[in-house]
Amino acid sequence: MTADASTLAALQSRLQHRFAQPALLARALTHRSFSSEHNERLEFLGDSVLSLAVSALLYDRLGAQDEGDLSRIRANLVKQDTLYQLALGLGLPDLLRLGEGEAKSGGQRRPSILADALEAVVGAVHLDAGYAAAEQLVHRLYRDVEINPGMRAAAKDPKTELQEWLQGRKMKLPVYRVAGTVGAAHKQTFDVECEIPELGVSERGIGSSRRAGEQAAAAAMLLTLKSRQK
């Protein structure tokens, strides 16, 4: 399913924000594989708005914590996995507009794509109604997220965490390979595959560099492995 008028209306109800400019929301849900009118600029804006809104939230809730603690907690709250879970809660996978190839490769469930789309939605609300409306949205999104002084930072990066997960089980390290690139040489997007041959599983990740793509693929793999344990 992709976004149409009725599904966009339902999403606006979940967001508790009615867009004066619905085209902004449609763009926020559009991946670059679908159209040149994609969500990357909105994602860029939303990333900053999200960081500021979460910072203000922590400043209000955790008044006894120093700057270092607040920074570590914020890193936990704005990391890809947290944003991915929030995007799932909003039902974004069914609303994304993806190119045929991206859709067939599972892009609608890819953590990096969903996290980026959530940031783009925040950016869209900011453009549509200003910072106050975007901040209120962010506070609603995090209403049910546990926030306390004992939260750890976004500790290890996904590649390191995946490596340690495998080593702890006496398994070989994952294999990363670039599945494809998109864009001009000075602004390429890397589609990277992470494979664990011993388990017969692979996941994909997208990034603005090979390293970023590998991190995204590792994050997707971790989610897959952890879901198998449940």
C-alpha positions as CSV (number, residue, x, y, z in Angstrom):
1,M,0.0,0.0,0.0
2,T,1.2,3.6,-0.7
3,A,-0.2,6.8,0.5
4,D,-3.5,8.1,-0.9
5,A,-5.9,10.7,0.4
6,S,-7.6,8.4,2.9
7,T,-4.5,6.9,4.3
8,L,-2.8,10.3,4.6
9,A,-5.9,11.5,6.5
10,A,-5.6,8.5,8.8
11,L,-1.9,9.3,9.4
12,Q,-2.7,12.9,10.2
13,S,-5.2,11.7,12.8
14,R,-2.5,9.6,14.4
15,L,0.0,12.5,14.3
16,Q,-2.7,14.8,15.7
17,H,-1.8,17.4,13.1
18,R,-3.9,18.4,10.2
19,F,-1.7,19.6,7.3
20,A,-2.6,22.9,5.7
21,Q,-0.2,21.7,2.9
22,P,-0.9,17.9,2.5
23,A,1.7,17.8,-0.3
24,L,4.4,18.2,2.4
25,L,3.3,15.0,4.1
26,A,3.2,13.1,0.8
27,R,6.7,14.2,0.1
28,A,7.9,13.2,3.5
29,L,6.8,9.6,2.7
30,T,8.5,9.6,-0.7
31,H,11.8,7.8,-1.0
32,R,14.4,8.9,-3.6
33,S,13.9,5.6,-5.5
34,F,10.3,6.7,-6.3
35,S,10.7,10.3,-7.5
36,S,13.0,13.2,-7.8
37,E,10.6,15.0,-5.5
38,H,11.8,12.9,-2.5
39,N,12.1,13.4,1.2
40,E,15.8,14.0,1.8
41,R,15.6,17.8,2.3
42,L,12.7,17.3,4.7
43,E,14.7,14.6,6.5
44,F,17.7,17.1,6.8
45,L,15.4,19.7,8.4
46,G,13.5,17.2,10.6
47,D,16.8,15.8,12.0
48,S,17.6,19.2,13.5
49,V,14.1,19.9,14.7
50,L,13.9,16.5,16.3
51,S,17.2,17.0,18.1
52,L,16.1,20.4,19.5
53,A,12.7,19.2,20.6
54,V,14.2,16.1,22.3
55,S,16.8,18.4,23.9
56,A,14.0,20.6,25.3
57,L,12.1,17.6,26.5
58,L,15.1,16.3,28.4
59,Y,15.9,19.7,29.8
60,D,12.4,19.9,31.3
61,R,12.2,16.3,32.6
62,L,15.7,15.7,33.8
63,G,16.6,19.0,35.5
64,A,19.2,17.4,37.8
65,Q,21.3,15.9,35.0
66,D,24.4,17.6,33.6
67,E,25.1,18.3,30.0
68,G,27.1,15.1,29.4
69,D,24.2,12.9,30.8
70,L,21.6,14.8,28.7
71,S,23.7,14.3,25.6
72,R,24.1,10.6,26.1
73,I,20.4,10.2,26.8
74,R,19.5,12.2,23.7
75,A,21.7,10.0,21.6
76,N,19.7,7.0,22.7
77,L,16.4,8.7,21.9
78,V,17.3,9.9,18.4
79,K,19.2,6.8,17.2
80,Q,18.0,4.9,14.2
81,D,16.5,2.0,16.1
82,T,14.4,4.3,18.3
83,L,13.1,6.2,15.3
84,Y,12.4,3.0,13.5
85,Q,10.2,1.8,16.4
86,L,8.3,5.1,16.4
87,A,7.8,4.9,12.7
88,L,6.4,1.4,13.0
89,G,4.0,2.7,15.7
90,L,2.7,5.3,13.3
91,G,2.2,2.8,10.5
92,L,4.7,4.4,8.1
93,P,5.7,1.1,6.4
94,D,2.4,0.9,4.6
95,L,2.5,4.5,3.5
96,L,6.0,4.8,2.0
97,R,6.3,5.6,-1.7
98,L,9.2,3.5,-3.0
99,G,10.5,2.6,-6.4
100,E,9.7,-0.9,-7.6
101,G,13.2,-2.2,-7.0
102,E,13.4,-0.8,-3.5
103,A,9.9,-2.1,-2.6
104,K,10.8,-5.6,-3.9
105,S,14.0,-5.6,-1.7
106,G,12.0,-4.9,1.4
107,G,12.5,-1.2,1.7
108,Q,9.2,-0.7,3.5
109,R,10.6,-2.4,6.5
110,R,14.2,-1.1,6.3
111,P,15.1,0.7,9.6
112,S,17.2,3.4,7.9
113,I,14.4,4.3,5.4
114,L,11.7,4.4,8.1
115,A,13.9,6.4,10.5
116,D,14.6,8.9,7.7
117,A,10.9,9.1,6.9
118,L,10.0,9.8,10.5
119,E,12.5,12.7,10.5
120,A,11.0,13.9,7.2
121,V,7.5,13.9,8.8
122,V,8.8,16.1,11.6
123,G,10.4,18.4,9.1
124,A,7.1,18.6,7.1
125,V,5.1,19.6,10.2
126,H,7.7,22.3,11.0
127,L,7.3,23.7,7.5
128,D,3.5,23.4,7.6
129,A,2.8,25.0,11.0
130,G,6.1,26.1,12.6
131,Y,8.4,24.9,15.3
132,A,5.9,24.8,18.1
133,A,3.7,22.4,16.2
134,A,6.7,20.2,15.4
135,E,7.9,20.2,19.0
136,Q,4.4,19.2,20.2
137,L,4.5,16.3,17.7
138,V,7.8,15.2,19.0
139,H,6.7,15.3,22.6
140,R,3.6,13.2,21.6
141,L,5.8,10.7,19.8
142,Y,7.9,10.2,22.9
143,R,5.1,10.2,25.4
144,D,5.2,6.5,25.9
145,V,9.0,6.1,25.6
146,E,10.7,5.6,28.9
147,I,13.0,8.4,29.7
148,N,15.1,8.3,32.9
149,P,18.6,9.3,34.1
150,G,19.7,5.7,34.0
151,M,19.4,5.4,30.2
152,R,22.6,4.6,28.5
153,A,23.8,6.3,25.3
154,A,23.5,4.7,21.9
155,A,26.5,2.7,23.1
156,K,28.0,0.7,20.3
157,D,27.5,1.4,16.7
158,P,25.5,-1.4,14.8
159,K,28.6,-2.9,13.1
160,T,30.4,-3.3,16.4
161,E,27.3,-4.7,18.2
162,L,26.7,-7.2,15.4
163,Q,30.3,-8.3,15.4
164,E,30.2,-8.9,19.2
165,W,26.9,-10.7,18.9
166,L,28.4,-13.1,16.4
167,Q,31.7,-13.5,18.3
168,G,29.8,-14.3,21.5
169,R,28.3,-17.2,19.6
170,K,31.6,-18.4,18.0
171,M,30.4,-17.4,14.6
172,K,32.3,-15.8,11.7
173,L,32.1,-12.1,11.0
174,P,29.5,-10.8,8.6
175,V,30.2,-10.1,5.0
176,Y,29.5,-6.7,3.6
177,R,29.2,-5.9,-0.1
178,V,27.9,-3.0,-2.1
179,A,24.8,-4.1,-4.0
180,G,24.5,-0.9,-5.9
181,T,25.0,2.9,-6.1
182,V,22.7,5.7,-7.1
183,G,23.4,9.2,-8.1
184,A,26.3,11.3,-9.4
185,A,29.8,10.5,-8.3
186,H,29.9,13.5,-5.9
187,K,26.6,12.5,-4.3
188,Q,26.2,8.8,-4.4
189,T,23.9,6.7,-2.2
190,F,25.2,3.2,-1.4
191,D,23.0,0.1,-1.1
192,V,25.0,-2.3,1.0
193,E,24.2,-5.9,1.8
194,C,25.2,-7.6,5.1
195,E,25.3,-11.4,5.0
196,I,25.8,-14.0,7.6
197,P,26.6,-17.1,5.6
198,E,26.4,-19.5,8.6
199,L,22.8,-18.5,9.2
200,G,21.8,-18.1,5.6
201,V,20.5,-14.5,6.2
202,S,21.2,-11.2,4.6
203,E,19.8,-7.6,5.1
204,R,20.3,-4.4,3.2
205,G,21.0,-0.8,4.2
206,I,21.2,2.5,2.5
207,G,23.7,5.3,3.3
208,S,25.3,8.4,1.8
209,S,28.7,6.5,2.1
210,R,29.7,2.9,2.0
211,R,30.4,3.1,5.7
212,A,27.0,4.5,6.4
213,G,25.4,1.9,4.3
214,E,27.2,-0.9,6.2
215,Q,26.0,0.6,9.5
216,A,22.4,0.6,8.2
217,A,22.7,-2.9,7.0
218,A,24.2,-4.1,10.3
219,A,21.3,-2.4,12.2
220,A,18.8,-4.2,10.0
221,M,20.5,-7.5,10.6
222,L,20.5,-6.9,14.4
223,L,16.8,-6.4,14.3
224,T,16.3,-9.6,12.4
225,L,18.5,-11.6,14.7
226,K,16.9,-10.2,17.9
227,S,13.4,-10.8,16.5
228,R,14.3,-14.5,16.0
229,Q,15.2,-14.8,19.7
230,K,11.7,-13.7,20.8
